[in-house]
């Protein structure tokens, strides 16, 4: 496909990466990157952390400066897409302009799930997904005194840590019984629960939001389902995301928890591939197709797709998933997928908030959650990727060290 036209819809991490990787692989054809946000593609993870804290500016968020795209002949179009004509291999923009492709890449990402409660439209209520969201929040943080966060997942707790560090009173509403419950073990949840409490963050478990209240269009507080009221001049919600699969669905592509792709990241149309947060894909690390929201997955899928489009030998996408979150002085790094684990071994000191939780399923190491133990995380990624047969009994041995074990077993795995 060295002299064909490739259009990429979505200018986030996955969309940018596949364009860059295609050029790195020697692709000489036309590349068009279509995204609905202004400016050049940028990183999203720092938005809820370093950017809100003022540690990095807009330029530091950019994957590449504007001139990179000109130098590498990557055409950028700021627009939404209204329709895909698969039979003609045409893309219709909302402006009415039509683009023709030889191969189409859908990297449309995901959007925030918005709470369906009265008052969600009030001034001072934010999701946190885009640079515009972060800029709006940043303007409010300087004068906010009381913040309510809806959801104790990664994004919600990242913002809670930032707000607490800036001296804001923070309440977090969580319907479940522990923080980050869908992503981490109970032990890791406990470490973060205690850390947030020490920073002055109050997490209300088993609580749902009934309404957001305001005066003259500005938020003043929230009403809980149990009747309790909490004052707030800032409300941030982080209750998960929805895949932006509508364009693909309207085009008749297979949908299952996002755009369904095969192990080569192809949709049900051989002229259309899909990658990133929007796709559901088969993985050797999961018994059923999964959809992952992570930088690692977006980057690795983009690189794999670029290789396939350049004619490299076809292999199934099998990258090991890994994730991270920064909250205050805690850095949590997760290697693998811990779903359904039935046994854990803890390394390190919970009191010092430096632990690694090794998660086993049916006797096999499937995931490691490392808090402030980066060496363990790097070792875990290698061990799990190699399917090294570490047992919980062996990991529980006095003096066991994950990095040392990884080095010792490297040649024998």
C-alpha positions in Angstrom: 0.0 0.0 0.0 3.0 2.3 -0.5 1.3 4.7 -2.9 -2.3 4.7 -1.8 -4.4 7.1 0.2 -5.0 6.4 3.9 -7.5 8.5 5.9 -7.4 8.4 9.7 -10.5 9.5 11.6 -9.5 10.6 15.1 -6.5 12.7 16.0 -5.8 11.4 19.5 -3.1 9.1 20.6 -4.0 6.2 18.3 -4.7 8.3 15.3 -1.5 10.4 15.6 0.6 7.2 16.2 -0.6 5.3 13.2 0.2 8.3 11.0 3.6 8.7 12.4 4.3 5.0 12.3 3.3 4.8 8.7 5.9 7.4 7.8 8.5 5.7 9.9 7.8 2.5 8.0 8.3 4.2 4.7 4.8 4.8 3.5 4.9 7.2 0.6 1.2 7.6 -0.1 -1.2 10.3 1.1 -2.1 10.4 4.8 -5.0 12.5 6.0 -5.7 12.9 9.7 -9.2 14.1 10.5 -10.0 15.3 14.0 -12.7 17.6 15.5 -10.5 19.4 18.0 -8.4 22.5 17.1 -4.7 22.5 17.1 -2.2 19.7 16.8 -2.7 16.2 18.4 -1.8 16.2 22.1 -1.5 13.8 25.1 -4.5 13.4 27.3 -3.1 11.7 30.5 -1.3 14.9 31.8 -4.6 16.9 31.6 -5.9 15.5 35.0 -2.5 15.7 36.6 0.5 17.8 35.6 -1.4 20.2 33.4 -3.9 21.1 36.1 -1.1 21.6 38.6 0.6 24.0 36.2 3.7 21.8 35.9 3.4 21.5 32.1 2.1 23.9 29.4 0.2 23.3 26.2 3.4 22.9 24.1 4.6 20.1 26.3 1.3 18.2 25.7 1.8 18.1 21.9 3.0 14.9 20.4 4.9 16.9 17.7 5.1 20.6 16.8 2.9 21.8 13.9 5.8 21.8 11.4 6.3 18.0 11.9 3.0 17.3 10.1 4.0 19.5 7.1 7.5 18.0 6.9 6.0 14.4 7.0 3.2 15.2 4.6 0.4 14.4 7.0 -2.6 16.5 6.1 -4.6 17.7 9.1 -8.3 18.5 8.7 -10.3 19.9 11.7 -13.8 18.5 11.1 -16.3 15.9 12.3 -17.4 13.1 9.9 -21.0 12.7 9.0 -21.0 9.6 7.0 -18.9 6.7 5.5 -19.9 5.5 2.0 -18.2 2.1 2.1 -19.2 1.0 -1.4 -17.5 4.1 -2.8 -14.8 4.3 -0.2 -15.8 7.9 0.6 -15.8 9.9 3.8 -18.3 12.8 4.0 -17.3 15.6 6.4 -19.9 17.7 8.2 -18.9 20.6 5.9 -20.1 18.5 3.0 -16.6 17.9 1.7 -16.0 14.4 0.4 -12.7 12.5 0.8 -11.8 9.3 -1.0 -9.7 6.6 0.7 -8.0 3.4 -0.3 -7.9 2.4 3.4 -9.7 4.0 6.3 -8.6 3.9 9.9 -11.1 4.6 12.6 -9.5 5.9 15.8 -12.5 7.8 17.1 -11.8 7.1 20.8 -14.3 7.5 23.6 -16.3 10.2 25.3 -17.2 10.8 28.9 -20.3 9.1 30.3 -22.4 12.0 31.5 -24.5 11.7 34.7 -28.2 11.9 33.9 -29.2 14.1 36.8 -30.9 17.5 37.1 -28.4 20.4 37.1 -25.7 18.7 34.9 -25.8 21.7 32.6 -24.9 24.2 35.4 -21.8 26.4 35.1 -19.0 24.8 37.2 -19.8 21.2 36.3 -17.1 19.5 34.2 -16.1 16.2 32.7 -12.3 15.9 32.1 -11.5 14.5 28.7 -10.1 17.2 26.4 -7.8 20.2 26.6 -10.8 22.5 26.6 -12.2 20.6 29.6 -8.9 21.0 31.4 -8.6 24.7 30.5 -12.1 25.4 31.9 -11.3 23.5 35.1 -7.9 25.3 35.5 -9.7 28.7 35.3 -12.1 27.6 38.1 -9.5 25.9 40.4 -7.9 29.2 41.4 -11.0 30.5 43.0 -12.8 27.2 44.0 -13.1 26.4 47.7 -15.3 23.2 47.7 -15.3 20.5 45.0 -17.4 17.4 44.6 -16.1 14.6 42.5 -18.5 12.0 41.0 -16.8 8.7 40.8 -13.7 7.2 42.5 -12.0 5.9 39.4 -8.7 6.9 37.9 -9.8 10.3 36.5 -11.9 11.3 39.5 -9.2 10.5 42.0 -6.5 12.1 39.9 -8.5 15.3 40.0 -9.3 14.9 43.7 -5.6 14.7 44.5 -4.8 17.8 42.4 -7.7 19.8 44.0 -6.6 18.7 47.5 -3.0 19.7 46.8 -4.3 23.2 45.9 -6.1 23.5 49.2 -9.6 22.8 48.0 -12.0 20.9 50.2 -12.9 17.7 48.3 -15.7 15.2 48.6 -15.9 12.2 46.3 -19.1 10.2 45.7 -18.6 6.6 44.8 -21.5 4.1 44.3 -19.3 1.1 45.1 -17.5 0.1 48.2 -13.9 1.0 47.4 -11.9 3.2 45.1 -10.9 2.0 41.6 -12.8 -1.2 42.2 -13.1 -2.2 38.5 -9.3 -1.8 38.0 -7.5 -2.9 41.1 -7.4 -5.4 44.0 -8.9 -4.7 47.4 -5.3 -4.2 48.8 -4.4 -1.5 46.3 -7.8 0.1 46.9 -7.0 0.3 50.6 -3.7 2.0 50.1 -5.2 4.7 47.9 -8.2 5.1 50.2 -5.9 5.7 53.2 -3.7 8.1 51.1 -6.6 10.2 50.0 -7.9 10.4 53.5 -4.5 11.7 54.7 -4.7 14.4 52.0 -8.1 15.5 53.4 -10.2 13.9 50.6 -13.5 12.5 51.9 -14.8 9.6 49.9 -18.4 8.7 50.4 -19.0 5.0 49.5 -22.4 3.6 48.5 -23.6 7.0 47.6 -25.3 8.1 44.3 -26.0 11.5 43.0 -29.6 12.7 42.9 -29.2 16.2 41.6 -26.7 19.1 41.1 -28.0 22.3 42.6 -27.3 25.9 41.6 -28.2 29.5 41.8 -28.4 31.9 38.7 -26.9 29.1 36.6 -23.9 28.4 38.8 -23.4 25.3 40.8 -23.7 25.6 44.5 -23.8 22.0 45.7 -25.1 18.5 45.2 -28.0 16.4 46.5 -27.3 12.8 47.4 -29.9 10.0 46.9 -30.0 9.6 50.7 -31.1 13.2 51.1 -27.7 14.5 52.3 -26.5 17.8 50.7 -22.9 18.8 50.0 -21.9 22.3 49.2 -19.7 22.8 46.1 -18.6 25.5 43.7 -17.0 23.0 41.4 -18.3 19.5 40.4 -16.2 17.1 38.3 -17.6 13.8 37.1 -15.6 10.7 36.0 -18.0 7.7 35.8 -16.5 6.0 32.8 -16.6 6.5 29.0 -18.6 5.4 26.0 -16.9 4.3 22.8 -17.5 6.7 19.8 -18.8 3.9 17.6 -21.8 5.6 16.1 -20.1 6.5 12.8 -19.0 2.9 12.3 -22.5 1.6 13.4 -24.2 3.8 10.9 -21.9 2.5 8.2 -23.0 -1.0 9.0 -19.8 -2.2 10.6 -20.0 -4.9 13.3 -20.3 -3.4 16.8 -19.8 -5.2 20.1 -18.8 -2.9 23.1 -17.2 -0.7 20.5 -16.1 -1.4 17.0 -15.5 -5.1 16.6 -12.1 -6.0 15.0 -10.3 -9.2 14.4 -6.8 -10.1 15.7 -5.3 -8.0 12.8 -7.4 -5.0 13.8 -9.6 -5.2 10.8 -13.3 -4.4 10.9 -16.0 -6.4 9.1 -15.0 -4.3 6.0 -11.5 -5.2 4.6 -10.9 -1.6 3.6 -11.4 -0.3 7.2 -9.3 -0.9 10.3 -10.0 0.4 13.8 -7.7 1.0 16.8 -7.6 2.5 20.2 -10.2 3.2 22.9 -13.1 2.6 20.5 -12.3 -1.0 19.5 -13.2 -4.4 21.0 -10.6 -6.9 20.0 -9.6 -10.5 20.8 -6.6 -10.8 23.1 -4.6 -13.7 24.4 -4.8 -12.0 27.8 -8.6 -12.3 28.1 -11.0 -15.1 27.5 -13.4 -12.8 25.6 -12.9 -9.7 23.4 -11.9 -6.6 25.4 -11.9 -2.9 25.0 -9.0 -1.1 26.7 -8.7 2.6 27.4 -4.9 3.1 27.7 -2.0 4.9 26.0 -0.2 1.6 25.7 -3.0 -0.1 23.8 -3.4 2.9 21.5 0.3 3.1 20.7 0.8 -0.7 20.3 -2.2 -1.1 18.1 -1.2 1.8 15.9 2.2 0.4 15.4 0.9 -3.1 14.6 -1.6 -1.7 12.1 1.1 0.4 10.4 3.2 -2.7 10.0 0.3 -4.6 8.5 -0.6 -1.8 6.0 3.0 -1.8 4.9 2.9 -5.5 4.1 4.8 -6.9 7.1 4.0 -10.5 7.9 0.6 -10.7 9.5 0.6 -11.5 13.1 -2.2 -11.4 15.7 -2.2 -8.3 18.0 -1.0 -9.7 21.4 0.6 -6.9 23.3 0.4 -7.2 27.1 -1.9 -4.5 28.5 -0.4 -2.1 31.1 -1.8 1.0 32.7 -0.8 3.8 35.2 -2.3 6.5 37.3 -0.6 9.3 39.3 -2.3 10.5 42.4 -0.5 12.8 44.7 2.9 11.2 45.5 1.5 7.8 44.5 2.3 6.3 41.2 0.3 3.1 40.4 1.5 0.9 37.5 -0.5 -2.1 36.5 0.8 -4.9 34.3 -1.6 -7.5 32.9 -5.3 -8.0 33.6 -6.4 -9.1 37.1 -10.0 -10.0 36.2 -11.1 -13.1 38.1 -7.9 -13.5 40.1 -8.3 -15.8 43.0 -5.1 -15.4 45.0 -2.7 -12.5 45.8 0.8 -12.0 47.2 1.9 -8.6 48.6 5.5 -7.4 48.3 6.8 -4.3 50.1 5.3 -2.1 52.8 1.6 -1.1 52.8 2.4 1.4 55.6 5.0 3.1 53.5 2.7 3.0 50.4 5.3 1.1 48.5 3.7 -2.3 47.5 3.3 -4.7 44.6 0.3 -6.9 44.6 0.8 -10.1 42.6 -2.5 -11.4 41.3 -2.8 -15.1 40.4 -5.6 -16.9 38.6 -5.7 -20.7 38.7 -2.1 -20.7 39.9 -0.7 -18.4 37.2 0.5 -14.9 37.5 -1.9 -12.7 35.5 -1.3 -9.2 36.8 0.9 -7.1 39.1 -0.2 -3.8 40.7 2.8 -1.7 41.7 2.6 1.4 43.8 5.8 3.4 44.0 7.8 0.3 43.0 8.7 1.0 39.3 11.3 -1.8 39.1 8.7 -4.3 40.1 6.4 -3.0 37.3 9.1 -3.4 34.6 9.9 -6.9 35.8 6.2 -7.9 36.0 5.7 -6.8 32.4 8.5 -9.1 31.2 7.5 -12.0 33.4 3.8 -12.0 32.4 4.6 -11.5 28.7 6.9 -14.5 28.8 4.3 -16.6 30.7 6.9 -17.3 33.4 5.5 -20.0 35.7 5.8 -18.1 39.0 3.7 -19.6 41.8 2.1 -17.8 44.7 4.0 -20.1 47.1 7.3 -19.1 45.5 6.4 -15.4 45.5 5.6 -15.7 49.3 9.0 -16.9 50.2 10.9 -14.7 52.6 13.2 -12.2 50.7 11.5 -12.8 47.3 12.4 -10.0 44.9 10.5 -9.6 41.6 13.3 -8.0 39.7 15.9 -10.5 40.8 13.5 -13.3 39.9 12.9 -11.9 36.4 16.6 -11.7 35.7 17.2 -15.2 37.0 14.5 -16.7 34.9 15.1 -14.7 31.7 17.2 -17.3 30.0 15.1 -20.3 31.1 11.6 -19.0 30.2 
